Amino acid sequence: MTLLLLLACSDLNLSQEWDLDRLRLLAVRADPAEPRPGDTVAFTSLGYAPEGAYTAIWFACVAGSEMGCSFDPSLLEGVEDLATMTPEEQAAFIAALQAAGLIGLQPGFEPAWVVPADALAGLTEDEALEGTSATVQITLTTEPDTELVLRRVPISLAPTPNVNPDVGTFEVDDALLAAGEGFTASTGKSYDLTATLLGELEEYAYVTTDGVEELRTEELEWRWYTDMGAIGASFSIGDDEPASDAISWTAPDEPGTGVIHAVVLDGRGGMGWWSVAVGVE
């Protein structure tokens, strides 16, 4: 099960979950979604900052606690001065962070992590099939806000390792958008938006607490976000399309530009998203 947990935020309020009105990390994707020991994992993320820019510091560890990976917070002192350091000073600073578990420093150093070869050491053969979880800890900063987010990444020798879901199509009032294409809306008007999974729902082997292996089908969870207008509740589009989700979005009363994100989670740690730029006239 994925844990994408917000631990700290400088300004918690009662805004709607879909409302992008503050610094937030909406999704973190690991490729591969369920690595084996020795695999190299690349991470991508979907974040939002009202001013458009933020820094992200990434750490990873196998034996993380509920509070994340253990490292000396004083190591992060000076991050804000990184751009003014000499190349030699930058190299020494990043090397010290890497020794403490740093796997990414954005912008500039994209997050990637090599799963330790002994990540499953001490587990029986059956336990290794179920695996363990690594902890990825991301600290987002944009003055004056800071957020700390944890993401669990399963590590196992499963015969059917998880594969990330991807959104294959995005529709606005039944009109398909091409990848990267935005749309123009009218002030105050409502639109039906539909996101659909690429491919079929994934089947996987699951071992129950009684040791019985079952073949299960993923159950998707969809989350929608926007920084303009309002998102209504998801509505059913029929049992024959379990891999799709539809919502209503109402444009604001004032012209402007913004974005809408559709994020899909597969319940096993995998996730994907589709982002659409919107212009309101």
MARPABA-802102 format. One record per residue: residue number from 1; x, y, z of N, C-alpha, C in turn. Coordinates in steps of 0.05 Angstrom, whole numbers, plus 5000, padded with zeros to 4 digits. Layout:
REM MARPABA-802102
NUM_X_Y_Z_X_Y_Z_X_Y_Z
...
***
This chain:
REM MARPABA-802102
1_5017_4976_5000_5000_5000_5000_5018_5025_5000
2_5010_5044_4984_5026_5069_4982_5020_5086_5006
3_5042_5098_5016_5038_5119_5037_5050_5144_5026
4_5033_5163_5020_5042_5190_5012_5031_5208_5033
5_5048_5214_5053_5039_5225_5078_5050_5253_5082
6_5033_5272_5087_5041_5299_5093_5047_5301_5123
7_5072_5307_5129_5080_5308_5157_5081_5337_5168
8_5087_5356_5151_5090_5383_5161_5082_5403_5140
9_5069_5424_5148_5061_5445_5129_5059_5470_5145
10_5069_5492_5133_5069_5517_5147_5042_5530_5150
11_5022_5521_5132_4996_5534_5133_4975_5514_5126
12_4964_5501_5146_4942_5482_5142_4915_5497_5144
13_4898_5494_5124_4872_5506_5126_4851_5487_5117
14_4827_5496_5115_4804_5478_5109_4796_5479_5080
15_4814_5485_5062_4807_5486_5034_4802_5458_5024
16_4788_5456_5001_4781_5430_4989_4807_5415_4982
17_4806_5388_4982_4829_5372_4975_4839_5378_4947
18_4821_5384_4929_4829_5388_4901_4840_5416_4896
19_4837_5434_4916_4844_5462_4912_4874_5467_4916
20_4887_5475_4894_4916_5480_4896_4920_5509_4904
21_4922_5514_4930_4925_5541_4940_4949_5545_4957
22_4966_5524_4958_4990_5525_4974_5011_5505_4964
23_5035_5506_4975_5056_5487_4967_5047_5458_4973
24_5048_5441_4952_5039_5413_4955_5054_5395_4937
25_5057_5370_4946_5068_5349_4930_5045_5329_4925
26_5035_5327_4901_5011_5312_4895_5015_5283_4889
27_5039_5276_4878_5044_5248_4870_5074_5244_4867
28_5083_5220_4873_5111_5212_4870_5111_5185_4856
29_5125_5183_4834_5125_5158_4818_5153_5146_4818
30_5154_5120_4824_5179_5106_4822_5179_5088_4798
31_5201_5088_4783_5204_5070_4759_5230_5054_4762
32_5228_5027_4766_5204_5011_4767_5188_5015_4793
33_5162_5008_4792_5145_5013_4815_5150_4994_4838
34_5160_4970_4832_5167_4950_4853_5193_4938_4846
35_5215_4951_4853_5242_4942_4845_5251_4918_4861
36_5273_4906_4850_5288_4885_4864_5314_4896_4875
37_5326_4882_4893_5353_4891_4902_5372_4894_4879
38_5387_4917_4878_5405_4922_4857_5394_4939_4834
39_5367_4941_4833_5355_4958_4812_5360_4987_4817
40_5361_5002_4795_5362_5031_4796_5334_5042_4792
41_5326_5059_4811_5298_5070_4811_5300_5100_4805
42_5285_5108_4785_5283_5136_4778_5257_5147_4789
43_5257_5171_4799_5233_5183_4811_5225_5208_4795
44_5199_5210_4792_5187_5235_4781_5165_5243_4800
45_5159_5269_4801_5139_5279_4819_5121_5299_4806
46_5098_5303_4818_5079_5323_4810_5075_5342_4833
47_5085_5366_4831_5084_5385_4853_5071_5411_4844
48_5065_5427_4864_5052_5453_4859_5062_5473_4879
49_5069_5497_4869_5075_5520_4886_5061_5544_4875
50_5048_5560_4891_5034_5584_4881_5051_5602_4864
51_5077_5605_4871_5095_5622_4856_5108_5607_4833
52_5103_5581_4830_5112_5566_4807_5139_5552_4811
53_5155_5558_4831_5181_5546_4835_5185_5537_4864
54_5199_5515_4867_5205_5506_4894_5231_5488_4892
55_5243_5483_4915_5265_5464_4916_5255_5439_4929
56_5268_5416_4921_5260_5390_4932_5285_5375_4938
57_5287_5365_4963_5310_5350_4972_5300_5322_4978
58_5313_5302_4965_5304_5274_4966_5325_5257_4982
59_5315_5241_5001_5331_5221_5014_5317_5194_5012
60_5332_5172_5013_5320_5145_5012_5335_5127_5032
61_5320_5108_5043_5331_5088_5061_5313_5064_5061
62_5324_5041_5068_5308_5017_5069_5293_5014_5095
63_5307_5020_5117_5295_5017_5143_5285_5043_5155
64_5268_5057_5141_5258_5082_5150_5237_5078_5172
65_5234_5098_5189_5213_5097_5209_5188_5112_5200
66_5168_5114_5217_5144_5129_5210_5150_5158_5206
67_5173_5167_5216_5180_5195_5213_5200_5199_5190
68_5207_5178_5175_5224_5181_5153_5252_5170_5158
69_5271_5178_5141_5299_5169_5143_5314_5185_5164
70_5332_5172_5178_5348_5186_5198_5373_5199_5186
71_5376_5224_5189_5400_5238_5180_5402_5264_5196
72_5425_5276_5196_5430_5300_5211_5419_5324_5196
73_5398_5337_5207_5385_5360_5193_5405_5382_5188
74_5426_5384_5204_5445_5406_5199_5459_5403_5173
75_5459_5379_5161_5471_5376_5134_5457_5393_5113
76_5432_5400_5118_5417_5415_5098_5423_5445_5100
77_5437_5453_5121_5444_5481_5124_5463_5489_5101
78_5456_5510_5088_5472_5519_5065_5460_5512_5038
79_5438_5496_5038_5426_5489_5012_5418_5514_4996
80_5408_5535_5011_5400_5559_4997_5423_5574_4985
81_5448_5567_4993_5472_5581_4982_5485_5564_4960
82_5472_5542_4953_5485_5524_4933_5492_5538_4907
83_5474_5556_4898_5479_5569_4872_5503_5588_4873
84_5511_5597_4897_5533_5616_4899_5559_5602_4905
85_5559_5576_4909_5583_5561_4915_5600_5557_4891
86_5626_5553_4895_5643_5545_4873_5637_5516_4865
87_5645_5507_4841_5640_5479_4833_5652_5460_4853
88_5675_5466_4864_5688_5449_4884_5672_5447_4909
89_5661_5470_4918_5645_5471_4942_5619_5456_4938
90_5607_5459_4914_5582_5445_4908_5587_5415_4909
91_5608_5406_4897_5614_5377_4896_5618_5366_4924
92_5632_5381_4941_5637_5371_4968_5611_5371_4984
93_5594_5391_4980_5569_5393_4995_5550_5370_4987
94_5548_5365_4961_5530_5344_4952_5541_5316_4960
95_5567_5313_4959_5579_5288_4967_5572_5281_4996
96_5573_5301_5014_5566_5297_5042_5537_5289_5045
97_5519_5301_5029_5491_5294_5030_5486_5266_5019
98_5500_5259_4997_5497_5232_4986_5506_5211_5006
99_5527_5216_5020_5536_5197_5040_5515_5193_5062
100_5498_5213_5066_5476_5211_5086_5450_5200_5074
101_5450_5194_5048_5426_5182_5036_5412_5200_5016
102_5425_5222_5009_5413_5240_4989_5411_5226_4962
103_5388_5228_4948_5385_5216_4922_5376_5236_4901
104_5370_5261_4910_5361_5281_4891_5361_5309_4904
105_5366_5329_4888_5365_5357_4897_5356_5374_4873
106_5330_5381_4874_5318_5395_4851_5314_5424_4858
107_5318_5441_4837_5325_5434_4809_5355_5428_4806
108_5361_5411_4786_5389_5406_4779_5398_5378_4782
109_5390_5364_4803_5400_5337_4809_5375_5320_4812
110_5368_5306_4789_5343_5291_4788_5345_5266_4806
111_5324_5259_4821_5326_5237_4841_5327_5210_4828
112_5346_5194_4837_5349_5166_4828_5363_5151_4851
113_5357_5125_4854_5367_5110_4877_5372_5081_4868
114_5395_5071_4876_5402_5043_4872_5394_5027_4897
115_5376_5009_4894_5366_4993_4916_5390_4976_4927
116_5396_4977_4952_5418_4962_4963_5415_4932_4957
117_5438_4919_4951_5437_4891_4944_5427_4874_4967
118_5431_4884_4992_5423_4868_5015_5396_4877_5027
119_5380_4891_5010_5354_4902_5020_5336_4881_5031
120_5338_4856_5022_5320_4835_5031_5335_4815_5049
121_5359_4822_5057_5375_4804_5074_5360_4797_5100
122_5362_4772_5107_5349_4763_5132_5320_4753_5128
123_5309_4757_5104_5282_4747_5099_5282_4719_5088
124_5262_4703_5095_5259_4677_5083_5251_4680_5053
125_5251_4657_5039_5244_4658_5011_5216_4668_5007
126_5197_4659_5024_5170_4668_5022_5167_4698_5029
127_5182_4706_5050_5182_4734_5058_5193_4752_5037
128_5213_4743_5022_5225_4759_5001_5206_4763_4978
129_5188_4744_4974_5168_4747_4953_5148_4769_4960
130_5142_4772_4986_5126_4794_4996_5142_4819_4998
131_5167_4817_5006_5185_4839_5006_5183_4858_5030
132_5195_4881_5027_5195_4902_5047_5190_4928_5033
133_5192_4950_5048_5188_4977_5037_5211_4995_5043
134_5219_5010_5023_5239_5031_5027_5223_5057_5032
135_5236_5076_5045_5224_5102_5051_5238_5123_5034
136_5223_5138_5019_5233_5161_5005_5222_5185_5018
137_5240_5203_5026_5232_5227_5041_5238_5252_5024
138_5218_5268_5020_5221_5291_5003_5214_5316_5019
139_5232_5336_5019_5227_5361_5032_5224_5383_5011
140_5200_5394_5010_5195_5416_4991_5197_5443_5005
141_5210_5462_4992_5213_5488_5004_5209_5510_4984
142_5193_5530_4991_5191_5555_4976_5183_5576_4997
143_5199_5596_5000_5195_5615_5021_5167_5626_5022
144_5154_5625_5045_5163_5616_5072_5154_5588_5079
145_5145_5572_5059_5132_5546_5065_5151_5523_5062
146_5146_5502_5078_5162_5477_5077_5143_5454_5081
147_5146_5433_5066_5130_5408_5070_5149_5385_5070
148_5144_5365_5087_5158_5340_5088_5139_5318_5080
149_5146_5302_5060_5128_5282_5049_5143_5255_5049
150_5130_5233_5057_5141_5207_5056_5127_5190_5034
151_5143_5174_5021_5132_5156_5000_5144_5128_5005
152_5127_5108_5008_5137_5081_5011_5140_5068_4984
153_5162_5054_4980_5167_5040_4955_5172_5010_4961
154_5155_4992_4951_5158_4964_4957_5183_4953_4942
155_5198_4936_4956_5220_4921_4945_5215_4892_4949
156_5216_4876_4928_5209_4847_4931_5221_4831_4908
157_5217_4805_4911_5223_4786_4889_5198_4774_4878
158_5176_4789_4879_5150_4780_4871_5150_4771_4841
159_5137_4749_4835_5136_4740_4807_5119_4758_4789
160_5102_4774_4802_5086_4794_4787_5090_4821_4799
161_5114_4833_4796_5119_4859_4808_5100_4880_4797
162_5094_4900_4813_5075_4921_4804_5087_4937_4782
163_5069_4946_4764_5075_4964_4742_5058_4990_4745
164_5071_5013_4742_5056_5038_4745_5033_5040_4725
165_5010_5050_4734_4988_5056_4716_4994_5082_4701
166_4983_5085_4677_4986_5110_4662_4958_5118_4652
167_4954_5145_4652_4929_5155_4640_4933_5155_4610
168_4914_5142_4596_4917_5139_4567_4902_5160_4551
169_4879_5169_4561_4863_5190_4547_4851_5209_4567
170_4847_5233_4557_4834_5254_4573_4813_5268_4555
171_4789_5270_4565_4767_5281_4549_4755_5305_4563
172_4747_5325_4547_4733_5348_4556_4706_5349_4541
173_4684_5344_4555_4658_5342_4542_4659_5323_4518
174_4670_5299_4523_4672_5277_4503_4691_5283_4480
175_4706_5305_4481_4726_5311_4461_4754_5303_4471
176_4768_5286_4456_4794_5276_4465_4815_5298_4461
177_4832_5300_4481_4855_5318_4480_4880_5302_4473
178_4897_5313_4457_4923_5300_4452_4941_5304_4476
179_4961_5288_4479_4980_5291_4501_4993_5318_4500
180_4993_5333_4522_5004_5360_4523_4986_5382_4513
181_4962_5375_4503_4944_5394_4493_4926_5406_4515
182_4922_5432_4515_4904_5445_4534_4877_5451_4521
183_4861_5466_4535_4835_5474_4524_4827_5501_4535
184_4809_5514_4520_4799_5540_4528_4771_5538_4539
185_4766_5550_4561_4740_5549_4574_4728_5577_4576
186_4702_5578_4580_4687_5603_4584_4682_5607_4613
187_4683_5632_4622_4679_5639_4650_4652_5628_4660
188_4653_5615_4683_4628_5606_4696_4616_5581_4685
189_4627_5571_4663_4614_5547_4650_4625_5521_4662
190_4608_5500_4663_4617_5474_4673_4624_5455_4651
191_4643_5438_4656_4653_5419_4636_4655_5391_4648
192_4649_5370_4633_4653_5343_4642_4681_5333_4633
193_4697_5325_4652_4724_5315_4646_4726_5286_4652
194_4738_5270_4634_4740_5241_4638_4769_5233_4633
195_4781_5218_4651_4808_5207_4648_4805_5176_4647
196_4820_5163_4629_4818_5134_4626_4845_5122_4626
197_4847_5099_4640_4872_5084_4642_4882_5075_4615
198_4909_5075_4611_4921_5064_4588_4924_5034_4591
199_4911_5018_4574_4912_4989_4576_4892_4978_4595
200_4896_4953_4603_4877_4939_4620_4885_4941_4650
201_4865_4936_4667_4871_4934_4695_4890_4910_4700
202_4910_4915_4717_4931_4895_4722_4922_4873_4741
203_4929_4848_4735_4925_4826_4753_4951_4819_4766
204_4949_4810_4791_4974_4804_4806_4968_4782_4826
205_4990_4768_4834_4988_4746_4853_4990_4758_4881
206_4972_4750_4899_4971_4760_4926_4970_4736_4945
207_4987_4737_4966_4988_4715_4985_4973_4724_5010
208_4952_4710_5018_4936_4717_5041_4951_4710_5067
209_4940_4719_5090_4953_4713_5115_4953_4684_5121
210_4936_4668_5108_4936_4639_5111_4956_4625_5092
211_4971_4641_5076_4990_4630_5058_4978_4620_5032
212_4953_4628_5026_4940_4620_5001_4945_4641_4980
213_4954_4633_4956_4958_4652_4935_4933_4657_4919
214_4926_4682_4916_4902_4690_4901_4910_4708_4877
215_4895_4706_4856_4899_4724_4833_4879_4747_4836
216_4889_4771_4839_4871_4794_4844_4874_4814_4821
217_4854_4832_4818_4854_4853_4799_4856_4880_4813
218_4873_4897_4804_4876_4923_4817_4850_4939_4818
219_4847_4954_4839_4825_4973_4842_4837_5001_4843
220_4830_5017_4823_4842_5043_4820_4829_5064_4838
221_4845_5084_4846_4836_5108_4860_4844_5132_4843
222_4825_5150_4839_4830_5174_4823_4829_5199_4841
223_4847_5217_4836_4847_5243_4850_4850_5265_4830
224_4835_5287_4834_4836_5309_4815_4844_5335_4830
225_4859_5352_4816_4868_5377_4828_4867_5400_4808
226_4863_5424_4818_4864_5448_4800_4871_5472_4817
227_4882_5492_4803_4888_5517_4817_4869_5540_4808
228_4848_5532_4794_4828_5552_4786_4801_5539_4783
229_4779_5554_4787_4753_5542_4784_4747_5523_4807
230_4729_5504_4802_4720_5486_4823_4715_5458_4811
231_4723_5437_4826_4719_5410_4818_4696_5398_4833
232_4677_5386_4819_4655_5372_4832_4662_5343_4838
233_4645_5329_4852_4650_5301_4859_4652_5284_4834
234_4667_5261_4837_4668_5242_4815_4640_5230_4811
235_4633_5223_4786_4608_5210_4782_4612_5185_4765
236_4594_5166_4769_4597_5140_4756_4594_5142_4726
237_4611_5127_4711_4607_5126_4682_4602_5097_4673
238_4594_5080_4692_4585_5053_4685_4605_5032_4694
239_4594_5009_4702_4611_4987_4712_4628_4974_4689
240_4620_4980_4664_4635_4968_4642_4660_4984_4637
241_4665_5006_4651_4689_5022_4648_4702_5027_4675
242_4711_5006_4689_4723_5010_4716_4749_5025_4715
243_4762_5028_4692_4788_5041_4691_4785_5070_4682
244_4762_5082_4685_4758_5110_4679_4746_5125_4702
245_4750_5151_4703_4738_5168_4723_4729_5194_4711
246_4706_5204_4719_4695_5229_4708_4687_5248_4730
247_4692_5273_4725_4685_5294_4745_4674_5318_4729
248_4662_5336_4744_4654_5361_4732_4672_5383_4742
249_4680_5401_4724_4697_5424_4731_4683_5449_4722
250_4681_5469_4740_4668_5494_4733_4689_5516_4732
251_4690_5530_4709_4710_5551_4705_4704_5575_4724
252_4724_5590_4732_4720_5613_4750_4705_5635_4735
253_4696_5654_4750_4681_5677_4738_4699_5698_4726
254_4725_5696_4731_4744_5715_4720_4763_5701_4700
255_4771_5714_4679_4790_5702_4660_4817_5696_4673
256_4832_5678_4662_4858_5671_4673_4869_5645_4661
257_4891_5636_4672_4902_5610_4663_4908_5593_4687
258_4906_5567_4683_4911_5549_4705_4917_5521_4695
259_4914_5501_4713_4920_5473_4705_4901_5455_4720
260_4896_5432_4708_4880_5410_4720_4896_5385_4718
261_4898_5371_4741_4913_5345_4742_4894_5323_4748
262_4896_5300_4734_4883_5275_4741_4904_5255_4749
263_4903_5246_4774_4923_5227_4784_4909_5200_4789
264_4922_5179_4780_4911_5152_4785_4931_5136_4802
265_4920_5122_4822_4935_5105_4840_4924_5077_4838
266_4943_5057_4839_4933_5029_4835_4931_5014_4862
267_4936_5027_4884_4933_5014_4910_4956_4997_4918
268_4977_4994_4901_5000_4978_4907_5026_4995_4906
269_5023_5021_4905_5047_5038_4904_5052_5051_4877
270_5037_5042_4856_5041_5054_4830_5023_5077_4825
271_5032_5096_4809_5015_5119_4803_5024_5132_4777
272_5005_5147_4765_5010_5162_4741_4991_5186_4740
273_4996_5204_4720_4978_5228_4719_4978_5239_4691
274_4958_5257_4687_4955_5272_4662_4949_5301_4671
275_4964_5320_4660_4960_5348_4667_4951_5363_4642
276_4932_5381_4646_4921_5397_4625_4921_5427_4632
277_4933_5443_4614_4933_5472_4617_4906_5482_4608
278_4895_5502_4623_4869_5513_4617_4871_5543_4615
279_4859_5554_4594_4856_5583_4592_4827_5591_4593
280_4820_5609_4610_4792_5617_4614_4788_5645_4602
281_4768_5647_4584_4762_5672_4570_4733_5680_4577
***
